[in-house]
Amino acid sequence: MQSNRQVACLTRRQFVAVGAMGGAAVVIGCTTGRQGDWEFLSEEQAGTLKAICDAIVPADEFLSASQAGVLTFIDRQLNRHFRRYRNTYTNGLEQTNALSRQRFGRDLAALSAGQQVAITGAIEQQNRDFFNLVRDHTLAGYYGSPRHGGNRDAVSWRMLGLAAPPLRGQAQYDLRKGSAS
């Protein structure tokens, strides 16, 4: 089990400086604020977000949003390109669970699928900005490149009958034939 104890971490520059002075630096369990399996989200937030994402893209003959790695995509991006949305996610997920507890007496993740869809629909009406943001990020994670953590095994591309797009930097033309491939 992971300890919640925060250990001071040395920057690269500090580590080199300590080493140059002849000292030894031992860094034990240096943490970056990670919480369980998530970079930004808490387990509770991840459970709530999973329910919302799966209401947006439910499982059918293809994977649901969470099964396709959308939570991993969003969580990673909240530490990168989506940093500016951290408060929106934190507040929106809290509001979602508050509404869920008010209507059904439990957090969203603990509700039945039908109840989760009802709460997600209510959030769509009551907190449209938050819902639209989660919807947009869910779709980006589901249909985007698997290298960002979502679209596990290119499930959405297979669903759409698309071949995997060429890798960035890879030639898109077969010059041996003199025509586009």
N, C-alpha and C positions, 0 to 999 in steps of 0.2 A: 504494500500500500504506500502511496506517495505521501510524503510529509508536507504539510502546509507551511512549514518553517521557511522563511525567506532567508537566503544566504546572499551576502554581498558579493557581487561579481566584479571582477576586474575587467576593464576595457583592454583591448589589445595593447594600447599605448602604456597603460599602467602595468600590465604584465611584463612588457619589455623593460620598462624602467626598473621594476623590482628585480628582474633577472640581471640587469646591467649593474645593479648595486651589489650583486653577489648573494642576494637573498633567495629563498625558495618560496614559491607561491603554490599553495595547495588550494584548489577550488573544488569544494565538495557540493555536489547537487545544485549547481548554479541554476537558478530558475528564472524564467522569463514571464512569470505571472500565469503560466499554463494551469488550467484547471481540469484535471482528469484527462480526457482524450481531446480536449478542445484548446485552441490557442486563445480565444477571447471569451467564448460563451461559457457559462456555468452549466452544470448538468441539467438543472431546472430549466434554464433558458433554452438549451438544446432540445429538451423534450417538448417545450411549448412550440418552438420554431418547427420542429419535425411535424407536429400535428397541423400547423398552418400550411407548410409546404406540401404535405401529403393531401390536404384538402384542395390545393391548387392543381397538383398533378398526382392524382390517385393511381394506384396500381390497377392494371387490367392485364392484358396479355403481355404487357411490358412493365418494367419496374416503375415504382412510384418515385417521387422526387427524392425522398430520403434514401431509398434503396439505390438510386443512381448517384449518390454522393453529393447531393445539393447542399446538405448541411456542412459538409467538409469544405465545399467551395465557398459558401457564405462566411463561415468561421475564419477561414484563411484570409479572405478578402477584407474582413473587418480589422485585420492587423496590417493590411496593405492598402489597396486602392479604395476600400470603403470605409476607411478610418473616420471620415467625417460623419458617417451614419451611426456610429457607436451609440450615442445618446438616444437617437431615434429608435434603434433596436431595443436598447435596455428599457426605455420608457414604454414602448409599444408592447413588448412582451409582458411587462408588469401589468399594464392596463388590460391586456388580454386575459391574464390569469385572474385579475380582480373581477372582471366581468364573468368569467367562468365560475368563480367561487360564488358570486352573487346569484347567478342563475341556477347552478347545479351543485354547489357546495364543495366542489373540488377543482384543482388546477386542470387546465385544458388537456394535458397529457394523460390524465387519469380517466377521461371521459370516453364514452363509446364513440365510434366513428361518426354516427349521426349527430350526436351532440357537438362533436368537434366541428363538423361542417356548419352547424347552426351558429356556433360562437364565431367561427371564421367569417361567416356571412354578416354577422352583427358588427364585427370589427371593420369589415369592408365598408359598411355604412357609417359607422361612428368615428373611425379614424382612417379615413380614406388615404391620407398621405403615407401612413405606416403600411397599410395593406398594399398600396400600389408599389411601394419600395420593395417589400418582401416578394410580391408577385414578379416584379421585374428581375430581381436577383435570383429568384427560383427558376425562372425561364432561362436566364443567362447561364446558370449552373447546369440546367438540364440539357440545353441545346448547344452549349459552348464546347470548347476544346477539353478533352479529358485531362490534359496536362495541368489544368487549374484545380483539379479535385472533384469536379462534377462529371456528369455524362459518363459514368463508370462503364467501361467496356464499350464505349460509343453506342450505348443503347438507343439514344434518340436518333442518331444517324441511321442505325439499322431500321428503326421503326419507320423512318421516312424513306427508306430505300436508297440512302445516299452512300456513296463510297467515302471512305475517310479522305478528307482534303489532303493535299500534298503538304509535307512538312515545310515550315518556313525555311527559305533558302534553298530548297530543293528545286531543281529545274522542272518546269511544268511542261516542257516540250521535249519530244524525242528528236534530237537534231540529226540522228542517224537516218531517219526517213525523210527529213526535210519538211515535215508537217507537224502540226499539233497532235499530241497523243490523246 
